[in-house]
Structure formats: structure tokens, C-alpha cells
């Protein structure tokens, strides 16, 4: 039996689990963190008390605090074994009863990366001529994105070397809490390229004319100064989305404003991060806005490289092959993830954990 928000279509994923004996499924998609405990309590009233339960929060990486609430509610009513699937690259930190159960291998995690692979890029050759140094795109405005984009807007020379957007998909103006901008600076937002949400992917050809992709990731790490309605807006867990994937699909060198450690994690997955070209020291900086400043300084340095020199590098070095390696690795990892998911589920069913 499955309990989930009917407005959200996760049938394809949940259907994989429907024939697993003595197991029910709890889908938490489309549930705000502040409503999660109520959602779980309502599910408990409806779902049968089976030995096993699969909990999904696809395409997101919930903060450890929220997963601990879910696990403790389920363990308290008598579920014995929990398999949970979300977008987090690593399991959450468990405490209390959930931590105790962890030592008995009763709580298992599988990373769902389907969101990373749902935007296949255009069929491009890596050696194509680049006419822009960088792109920096953000449909939704957040403080760190506004802060970073504002620095670009204040540097006309740098701005003219890139393709920039920020906040064009927002419904309401962003309320700043950690940074302050003048009225004149705020009046420049949203920064739009003129397209709508439904046709943003038709711009791949234009976006791929840039050499570097400043990826403004969904998760930027835990930042305790950021609260909205009393709820954390960030996660303490590493979360990689299609925003990073697009850079690889378009044969671009990524510079990532994400959680600290994201670059190192991508290296561990086999991606080439072009360390001899880009200084990724920002990946070790915990302070969010210092990280923004370090990325901006690195982008400035890279923008000083003439475009003709960058294009020559594509033709005369192994750079093009390395860019193609990253794109090809996406397909290989996707296939591996699909196979691993089946194995994890089967092992879990067969009590091999």
C-alpha cells in the first residue's frame, strides 16, 4: 500500500515497490518541511503496520533534523526496517532512537539521482567555437545568488563576457535578510533573458556558447542565519541537481556555488574538474558569502583569458576529449545507478543488510 500526496506524480517510482511483500510505501514529495511530521502521522493512521516501510522524498535532500523526526515517528509505532530514498549524496546524521537502530542496520539509504539526468542536452561537439566566457543562470533568486549576480552587474566588463540571469522565475520579490543592496541595485532584479519557464531548455544552443558554467546550485550547505517562517531553507547534506549536470551536458567547465565539498565529491565520482585551469579553493570555504567572493574572484581571473586562446585550447589540447569524458560519464553513472537501485532493493527485501 502507498500513501502520498496525490498532486505529485511518483507512480513510476512507487510502482517498483508495489509487489514487495510485507512492505508499504510512504511518499513525502510536495510536502513542506514544516508539514512533514503531520503528513507522516496521517500516513501512519492509514498504512498497515508492516515489518518494512519505504519512505521517499525524491529530488530533494532533506535536512537530517527532518529525517530523524520521520524515522522516530515510524519506529515508535512499530515499523522494524526502513529504506528511504532521497536526493542526498550521503545519509543524514541520525540521533536518538534512529541512531540506535542504525547500528542494527535497520535504516538504509539510497540516493535517487534521477533529477540529475532528466535534462539531456543538445547533440553538440566539444570543439565548437565559444563566443562567451561564462554563463551564470538562476531562475529563482536567493540571497547568495543575488549577492553574486550583483557583483557581476557591478562589473560591466565581466558582465559583457557572459550570459547572466537571476530571479526571473520568482513570483514575489526577494526579501533580503543577510545582505543589503541599494534601491538602485535591487531595481536591476530580476535579471531576465526574456524567456519563460516552459521554454528555458530551448536556449541550450545559446547557453552552450560559453566555456565556463557558474553553477548556482539548489543546496548551498547549512547556513544558520537563514530562516524563513522558522524553517531551515538549507540542508546539512550534499545535494547535486540537474544544474550541475547541464554544465557537463554542454561540454562546459563548471565553477560551482554549492555546498562546501561538492567539487571534491564530483571528483570522487570520476568527473574531471579541470583543476589546472580553475582554482576550486572555494570548495573548502564554509562561509557562504566568502565562498561567493572567492568564486567571483576566480571568474574575474578566468575572464581575463582571451576567448581566442580558450578556443585554441579546445582544438590543440586534450580539453575537448576531457569535456566529452564528463558528458559520457553521465550516461554511465545513470545506468549504474539504475542497476544499483535494483540491487539495493533486492538486498533489502532479502535481509542482506
C-alpha positions in Angstrom: 0.0 0.0 0.0 1.2 3.5 -0.8 0.4 6.8 0.9 1.5 10.0 -0.9 0.4 13.5 -1.9 -2.0 12.8 -4.9 -1.0 16.0 -6.6 2.6 14.7 -7.2 3.2 12.0 -9.8 5.6 9.5 -8.4 3.7 6.5 -9.7 6.5 5.2 -11.8 8.9 5.1 -8.8 6.3 3.8 -6.3 5.1 1.1 -8.7 8.5 -0.5 -8.4 7.7 -1.3 -4.8 4.1 -2.4 -5.0 4.8 -6.2 -5.1 7.3 -6.3 -2.3 5.8 -8.5 0.5 5.2 -7.1 4.0 6.1 -3.6 2.9 4.3 -0.3 2.5 5.4 2.9 0.9 5.2 6.5 2.2 5.8 9.2 -0.3 6.7 12.6 1.1 7.0 14.6 -2.1 5.4 18.0 -2.3 5.4 18.3 1.5 6.9 21.3 3.1 9.4 20.5 5.9 7.1 22.3 8.4 4.3 19.9 7.4 6.3 16.7 7.3 5.5 15.4 10.8 1.8 15.9 10.2 2.0 14.1 6.9 3.7 11.1 8.5 1.2 10.9 11.3 -1.7 10.9 8.8 0.1 8.2 6.8 0.5 6.1 10.0 -3.3 6.2 10.5 -3.9 4.8 7.0 -1.0 2.5 6.3 -0.9 -1.1 7.6 1.8 -1.8 10.2 4.0 -4.0 8.1 7.5 -5.0 9.1 9.1 -2.8 6.3 8.4 0.6 5.1 9.9 2.5 2.1 10.0 6.3 2.5 10.6 8.6 -0.5 11.4 12.3 -0.8 12.5 12.2 -4.4 14.5 15.1 -6.0 15.4 16.7 -2.6 17.9 16.1 0.2 16.1 16.7 3.5 18.0 18.1 6.4 19.0 15.5 8.9 16.6 17.0 11.5 13.6 16.2 9.4 14.6 12.7 8.6 15.2 12.0 12.3 11.6 13.1 13.0 10.3 10.8 10.3 12.3 7.8 11.5 11.4 8.2 15.1 7.7 8.5 14.4 7.8 5.3 12.3 10.0 3.4 14.7 7.7 4.4 17.6 4.6 2.8 16.1 6.4 -0.4 15.3 7.9 -0.4 11.8 11.1 -2.5 12.0 13.0 -1.7 8.9 13.2 1.5 6.9 14.5 2.1 3.4 14.5 5.7 2.5 15.2 7.3 -0.9 16.0 10.9 -1.5 18.5 13.1 -3.5 21.1 13.4 -0.8 24.5 12.1 -1.8 25.2 10.8 1.7 22.9 9.6 4.5 21.7 12.1 7.2 23.2 12.2 10.6 21.0 10.1 12.9 20.3 10.7 16.6 18.3 9.2 19.4 16.3 6.0 18.6 17.1 6.3 14.9 20.8 6.3 15.7 20.4 3.2 17.8 18.5 1.4 15.1 21.2 2.4 12.7 23.7 0.2 14.4 21.3 -2.7 13.8 21.2 -1.8 10.1 17.5 -1.2 10.2 17.7 2.2 8.4 19.1 2.2 4.9 19.5 5.0 2.4 19.6 5.0 -1.4 20.5 8.2 -3.4 18.0 9.0 -6.1 19.8 10.9 -8.9 17.0 10.8 -11.5 16.7 14.6 -11.4 20.3 15.0 -12.5 19.6 13.1 -15.7 16.3 14.4 -16.8 17.6 17.3 -19.0 19.6 15.8 -21.8 21.5 18.5 -23.6 21.7 19.1 -27.3 23.9 17.0 -29.6 27.0 19.2 -29.6 30.7 18.6 -30.4 33.0 19.8 -27.7 35.4 21.5 -30.2 32.8 24.1 -31.2 33.7 27.7 -31.1 32.8 29.6 -27.9 31.7 33.2 -28.1 31.1 33.8 -24.4 33.4 33.2 -21.4 30.7 32.1 -19.0 27.1 31.7 -18.1 25.6 32.2 -14.7 21.9 31.3 -14.6 19.3 31.4 -11.7 15.6 31.0 -12.3 14.8 31.6 -8.6 16.5 34.4 -6.7 18.2 33.6 -3.3 20.3 35.9 -1.3 23.6 34.3 -2.3 22.5 34.3 -5.9 21.5 38.0 -5.7 24.8 38.8 -4.0 26.9 37.0 -6.6 24.9 38.3 -9.6 25.0 41.8 -8.2 28.8 41.7 -8.2 28.7 40.7 -11.9 26.3 43.5 -12.7 28.6 46.0 -11.0 31.5 44.9 -13.3 30.4 45.9 -16.8 33.4 44.4 -18.5 32.8 41.0 -16.9 29.1 41.1 -17.5 29.6 41.6 -21.2 31.6 38.5 -21.3 28.8 36.3 -20.0 25.2 35.3 -20.2 23.5 36.2 -16.9 20.1 35.7 -15.4 18.7 35.8 -11.8 15.2 35.7 -10.3 13.1 35.7 -13.5 11.0 32.8 -12.2 10.1 34.4 -8.8 6.5 35.1 -8.0 7.2 37.6 -5.3 10.2 40.0 -4.7 13.0 38.5 -2.6 13.3 39.8 1.0 16.9 40.2 1.9 18.0 39.2 5.4 21.7 38.6 5.3 22.9 41.2 2.8 21.9 44.8 1.9 21.7 46.3 -1.6 20.8 49.8 -2.5 17.5 50.6 -4.1 19.3 51.1 -7.4 20.9 47.7 -7.2 17.7 46.0 -6.3 15.9 47.6 -9.2 18.1 45.6 -11.6 16.4 42.4 -10.5 15.1 40.2 -11.8 17.7 39.8 -14.5 16.0 38.0 -17.4 16.9 36.8 -20.8 13.3 37.2 -21.9 12.3 33.5 -21.9 9.6 31.7 -19.9 10.0 28.7 -17.7 8.4 26.3 -20.2 10.8 27.2 -23.0 14.1 27.6 -21.0 15.5 24.4 -22.4 15.3 25.7 -25.9 18.1 28.1 -25.0 20.7 25.2 -24.8 22.3 26.2 -28.1 22.9 29.8 -26.8 23.9 28.7 -23.3 26.5 26.2 -24.7 28.4 29.0 -26.4 30.1 29.7 -23.1 33.3 28.0 -21.9 32.6 28.2 -18.2 29.4 27.5 -16.3 29.0 29.1 -12.9 26.5 26.7 -11.4 24.3 28.3 -8.8 23.2 25.0 -7.1 20.0 24.4 -5.2 21.8 23.5 -2.0 24.5 25.7 -0.6 25.1 24.0 2.7 24.0 24.7 6.2 23.7 28.5 6.9 22.3 29.1 10.3 21.5 32.7 9.6 18.9 31.7 7.0 15.4 31.1 8.3 12.1 31.6 6.7 8.9 31.1 8.7 11.0 29.4 11.4 12.1 26.6 9.0 15.6 25.9 7.7 15.8 26.6 4.0 19.1 24.7 3.5 20.2 21.2 4.2 23.2 19.9 6.0 23.6 17.2 3.3 25.3 17.3 -0.1 22.8 17.6 -2.9 23.6 17.7 -6.6 21.0 18.6 -9.2 20.5 19.0 -12.9 22.1 22.4 -12.7 25.5 20.7 -12.4 24.5 18.1 -15.0 23.7 20.8 -17.6 27.3 22.0 -17.5 28.6 18.5 -18.3 26.0 18.0 -21.0 27.0 21.3 -22.7 30.7 20.5 -22.6 31.5 23.3 -20.1 33.9 23.7 -17.3 32.0 24.0 -14.0 32.5 26.5 -11.2 30.0 25.6 -8.6 28.4 27.7 -5.9 27.0 24.9 -3.8 27.7 23.3 -0.5 31.3 23.0 0.6 32.8 19.8 -0.7 30.6 19.5 -3.8 33.6 19.8 -6.1 35.6 17.1 -4.2 32.6 14.8 -4.3 32.2 15.2 -8.1 35.9 14.3 -8.4 35.3 11.2 -6.4 32.6 10.2 -8.9 35.1 10.4 -11.7 34.3 13.9 -13.1 37.2 16.0 -14.4 37.1 19.3 -12.6 39.9 20.9 -14.7 42.0 21.8 -11.6 44.9 23.1 -13.7 42.5 25.7 -15.2 40.2 26.5 -12.3 41.2 27.2 -8.7 38.5 25.4 -6.7 39.8 26.5 -3.3 36.3 28.0 -2.7 35.1 24.4 -2.2 36.8 24.4 1.2 35.2 27.6 2.5 32.4 27.3 4.9 31.2 30.9 5.0 28.7 31.3 2.2 29.4 34.8 1.2 33.2 34.4 1.4 32.6 31.5 -1.0 30.7 33.8 -3.3 33.6 36.3 -3.2 36.2 33.6 -4.0 34.2 32.3 -6.9 33.7 35.8 -8.2 37.5 36.5 -8.0 38.2 33.2 -9.8 35.7 34.1 -12.5 37.4 37.5 -13.0 40.7 35.8 -13.4 39.4 33.3 -15.9 37.6 36.1 -17.8 41.0 37.7 -18.5 41.9 34.7 -20.7 41.2 35.8 -24.3 38.4 33.9 -26.0 40.6 33.0 -28.9 43.1 31.4 -26.5 40.3 29.4 -25.0 39.1 28.3 -28.4 42.6 27.3 -29.4 42.8 25.2 -26.3 39.8 23.3 -27.5 41.5 22.5 -30.8 45.1 21.9 -29.8 44.9 20.2 -26.4 43.1 17.2 -24.8 40.5 19.6 -23.4 37.7 18.6 -25.8 38.2 15.0 -25.0 38.0 15.7 -21.3 34.8 17.6 -21.7 33.4 14.7 -23.7 34.5 12.4 -20.9 32.3 14.3 -18.4 29.3 14.1 -20.7 29.8 10.4 -21.3 30.2 9.7 -17.6 26.6 11.0 -17.0 25.2 8.1 -19.1 27.5 5.6 -17.5 26.6 6.7 -13.9 22.9 6.8 -14.8 23.0 3.2 -15.9 25.0 2.2 -12.8 22.5 4.0 -10.5 19.6 2.2 -12.1 21.3 -1.2 -11.6 22.4 -0.3 -8.1 18.9 0.7 -7.1 17.5 -2.7 -8.1 20.3 -4.4 -6.1 19.7 -2.3 -3.0 16.0 -3.0 -3.1 16.5 -6.7 -3.6 19.2 -7.0 -0.9 16.9 -5.1 1.5 14.0 -7.4 0.7 16.2 -10.4 1.3 17.5 -9.0 4.6 21.1 -8.8 3.4 21.7 -5.5 5.2 
